[in-house]
Amino acid sequence: MRCATCGQKLEAEAPSDGLAFCTSACEAYPAAKGRLRLLDVFWGAWTVWTRPGLIGLSLLPLFLTAVLLILALVFSFQLFYAWFNAWLEQVASSGEALPLLQILVASFSTFSVLVLILVLFLPVAALITMPFMDPLVAKVEARQLGETRDAAPFHLPTLLREMLRLLGLKLLLLLPLLLFWIPVLGPLLVLFSLALLLSLDFLDLLWMRKGYTFADKLRFLRQNALGWLLFTLPLMLMLWVPLLQLLILPAASAGAVRWFLVAKK
């Protein structure tokens, strides 16, 4: 049995109403009733960008990702223009291409490079940001509940087993991608599948700290999947805006903590 607010594992038996709490702070924490889930993202943004202890955890991945993006742009365009100049010299010597064609090729190639970098930017940004989110999540939870919660004991075989099971679940959720070409229904299934995958990324930060087993994770998803979809569907659209996602990821991680605490599992 787990605390209905913070998810900590409890030794006592569940009371008659099915809700148990580890501390008085958890019991007093308000439940979510009729509240717009996306507002938690804006609450998270205010929290991480106005608290001295949290700003550093948000700025460091922002700085690292910005540096990586600049380097990727410089390197990509150096390679592209080296190839393009060589192609221009070849065309000029043969006299086979018109200047208009050269301009079209240059414009299309530049656009393609930019699109490729921006498409890859979200997964790269998430990869850089996520390691900084665990201490941020711990600090946000401590601020909300008034005390620091220790993470579950580290046990490598158990951790690897849980990661493999969660990876299997994520691969299963990717199956709707095969239905993308079905009119109307396909894109909707893909959208919901990607939103649920995004919610798993945010939830896993909390689950690891609480020592959730795979069965616990599935149970939580069954009980709260709709709420998390309402949280992540609009969030996912915001995360595809380049650069904005660097500000949104820490805010969404903090907002996910608040939503997790008010869910009353």
C-alpha positions in Angstrom: 0.0 0.0 0.0 1.2 3.5 -0.8 0.5 7.0 0.5 -2.4 8.5 -1.5 -0.5 11.8 -1.9 3.2 11.3 -2.3 3.2 7.6 -3.3 5.6 6.5 -0.6 5.3 2.8 0.4 3.5 2.2 3.7 3.5 -0.8 6.0 0.1 -0.2 7.6 -3.1 -1.7 6.3 -5.4 0.4 4.2 -8.3 2.2 6.0 -11.9 1.6 5.1 -12.0 4.5 2.7 -9.0 3.1 0.8 -6.8 6.2 1.3 -3.8 6.2 3.6 -1.2 8.9 4.2 2.4 8.8 5.4 2.3 12.3 7.1 -0.2 14.9 8.2 1.2 17.1 5.4 0.2 14.5 2.8 -3.2 14.1 4.3 -3.8 17.8 4.3 -2.7 18.2 0.7 -5.7 19.2 -1.4 -7.1 16.8 -4.1 -7.7 17.9 -7.7 -11.4 18.5 -8.4 -12.4 20.1 -11.6 -9.0 21.9 -12.1 -7.5 22.4 -15.5 -4.4 20.1 -15.7 -2.5 22.4 -18.0 -2.5 25.1 -15.4 0.0 23.0 -13.5 2.6 23.7 -16.3 2.2 27.4 -15.7 2.4 26.9 -11.9 5.6 24.8 -12.6 7.1 27.6 -14.7 6.5 30.2 -12.0 8.0 27.8 -9.4 11.2 26.8 -11.3 11.9 30.3 -12.7 11.4 32.3 -9.4 13.0 30.0 -6.8 16.8 30.4 -6.3 17.3 26.7 -5.6 15.5 25.7 -8.8 16.7 28.3 -11.3 20.2 26.7 -11.6 18.8 23.2 -12.3 16.7 24.8 -15.1 19.4 27.1 -16.6 22.2 24.6 -16.9 20.4 22.2 -19.3 19.1 25.3 -21.1 22.7 26.5 -21.6 24.0 23.1 -22.6 21.3 22.6 -25.2 21.7 26.1 -26.6 25.5 25.5 -27.0 24.8 22.1 -28.7 22.2 23.6 -31.0 24.6 26.4 -32.1 27.4 23.9 -32.7 25.1 21.6 -34.7 24.0 24.6 -36.8 27.6 25.8 -37.5 28.8 22.3 -38.3 25.9 21.4 -40.5 26.1 24.6 -42.5 29.9 24.3 -42.9 29.4 20.8 -44.4 26.5 21.9 -46.5 28.2 25.0 -48.0 31.4 23.1 -48.6 29.4 20.6 -50.7 27.4 23.5 -52.3 30.5 25.5 -53.3 32.0 22.4 -54.9 28.8 21.8 -56.8 28.7 25.4 -58.0 32.2 25.2 -59.3 31.3 22.0 -61.2 28.2 23.6 -62.6 30.1 26.8 -63.6 32.7 24.9 -65.4 30.1 22.9 -67.4 27.7 25.7 -67.9 24.7 23.3 -67.6 22.6 25.1 -64.8 20.9 28.4 -64.7 21.4 30.8 -61.8 17.7 30.4 -60.8 18.2 26.6 -60.4 21.2 27.3 -58.2 19.2 29.6 -56.0 16.4 27.0 -55.7 18.8 24.2 -54.8 20.5 26.4 -52.2 17.2 27.5 -50.7 15.7 24.0 -50.5 18.9 22.5 -49.1 19.1 25.2 -46.4 15.5 24.7 -45.5 16.0 21.0 -45.3 19.0 21.3 -43.0 17.0 23.6 -40.7 14.0 21.4 -40.5 16.1 18.3 -39.8 17.9 20.1 -36.9 14.6 21.4 -35.4 12.9 17.9 -35.7 15.9 16.4 -33.8 16.0 19.2 -31.3 13.2 17.9 -29.1 14.6 14.4 -28.4 18.1 15.9 -27.9 16.8 18.6 -25.6 14.9 16.0 -23.6 17.9 13.8 -23.4 20.0 16.6 -22.0 17.4 18.0 -19.7 16.0 14.8 -18.0 19.1 14.0 -15.8 18.7 17.5 -14.2 15.0 16.9 -13.6 15.4 14.3 -10.8 16.9 16.7 -8.3 14.4 19.4 -9.5 11.5 17.0 -8.9 12.8 16.1 -5.4 13.1 19.8 -4.5 9.7 20.7 -5.8 8.1 17.8 -3.8 10.0 18.9 -0.7 8.7 22.4 -1.0 5.1 21.1 -1.5 5.1 18.7 1.4 7.4 20.6 3.8 10.1 17.9 4.1 12.7 16.1 2.0 11.7 12.6 0.8 14.5 10.1 0.4 14.6 8.2 -2.9 14.0 4.4 -2.8 17.2 2.4 -2.2 19.3 1.8 -5.3 19.3 -1.8 -6.5 20.8 -2.3 -10.0 19.2 -5.6 -11.0 15.8 -4.4 -10.0 16.3 -1.1 -11.8 17.4 -2.8 -15.0 14.4 -5.2 -14.9 12.0 -2.3 -14.3 13.6 -0.3 -17.2 13.3 -3.2 -19.6 9.6 -3.7 -18.7 8.9 0.0 -19.1 10.7 0.0 -22.4 8.5 -2.9 -23.5 5.4 -0.9 -22.6 6.7 2.1 -24.5 7.3 0.0 -27.6 3.8 -1.4 -27.3 2.4 2.1 -27.2 4.3 2.9 -30.4 2.2 0.3 -32.3 -0.5 2.9 -33.2 2.2 4.6 -35.4 1.5 1.8 -37.9 -2.1 3.0 -38.2 -1.1 6.6 -39.0 -2.3 6.4 -42.6 -5.8 5.5 -41.7 -7.9 8.6 -42.3 -9.0 10.5 -39.2 -8.6 7.6 -36.8 -4.9 7.0 -37.4 -3.6 10.5 -36.6 -5.8 10.6 -33.5 -4.4 7.2 -32.2 -0.9 8.4 -32.9 -1.5 11.6 -31.0 -2.9 9.8 -28.0 -0.1 7.3 -28.1 2.6 10.0 -28.2 0.9 11.9 -25.4 0.9 8.8 -23.2 4.6 8.1 -24.0 5.4 11.7 -22.9 3.4 11.2 -19.7 5.5 8.0 -19.0 8.7 10.1 -19.2 7.4 12.6 -16.6 5.9 9.8 -14.4 9.1 7.8 -14.5 11.0 10.5 -12.7 8.5 10.2 -9.8 8.2 6.4 -10.0 11.9 5.8 -9.6 12.1 7.9 -6.5 9.1 6.0 -5.0 10.4 2.6 -5.8 7.3 1.7 -7.9 7.2 -1.8 -9.4 6.0 -2.4 -12.9 2.7 -3.6 -11.5 2.4 -0.3 -9.5 3.0 1.7 -12.7 0.4 -0.2 -14.6 -2.1 0.3 -11.8 -1.4 4.0 -11.6 -1.8 4.3 -15.4 -5.2 2.5 -15.3 -6.4 4.8 -12.6 -5.1 8.1 -13.9 -4.5 7.7 -17.7 -7.2 10.2 -18.7 -5.9 12.9 -16.4 -2.3 12.5 -17.6 -3.5 12.6 -21.2 -5.3 15.9 -20.5 -2.0 17.1 -19.0 0.3 16.0 -21.8 -1.8 16.5 -25.0 -1.6 20.3 -25.0 1.9 20.1 -23.5 3.1 18.0 -26.4 2.1 20.6 -28.9 4.0 23.3 -26.9 7.1 21.1 -26.8 7.4 21.0 -30.5 8.0 24.8 -30.6 11.8 25.1 -30.9 13.6 26.8 -28.0 10.2 27.2 -26.1 10.6 23.5 -25.1 13.8 24.4 -23.1 11.6 26.6 -20.9 8.7 24.1 -20.8 10.5 20.9 -19.9 11.5 22.0 -16.3 8.2 23.7 -15.8 6.3 20.6 -16.9 8.4 18.4 -14.6 7.5 20.6 -11.7 3.9 20.8 -12.8 3.8 17.0 -13.0 4.9 16.8 -9.4 2.0 18.9 -8.3 -0.5 16.9 -10.4 0.9 13.6 -9.1 0.4 14.9 -5.5 -3.2 16.0 -6.0 -4.2 12.9 -8.0 -5.2 11.0 -4.8 -4.2 7.6 -6.2 
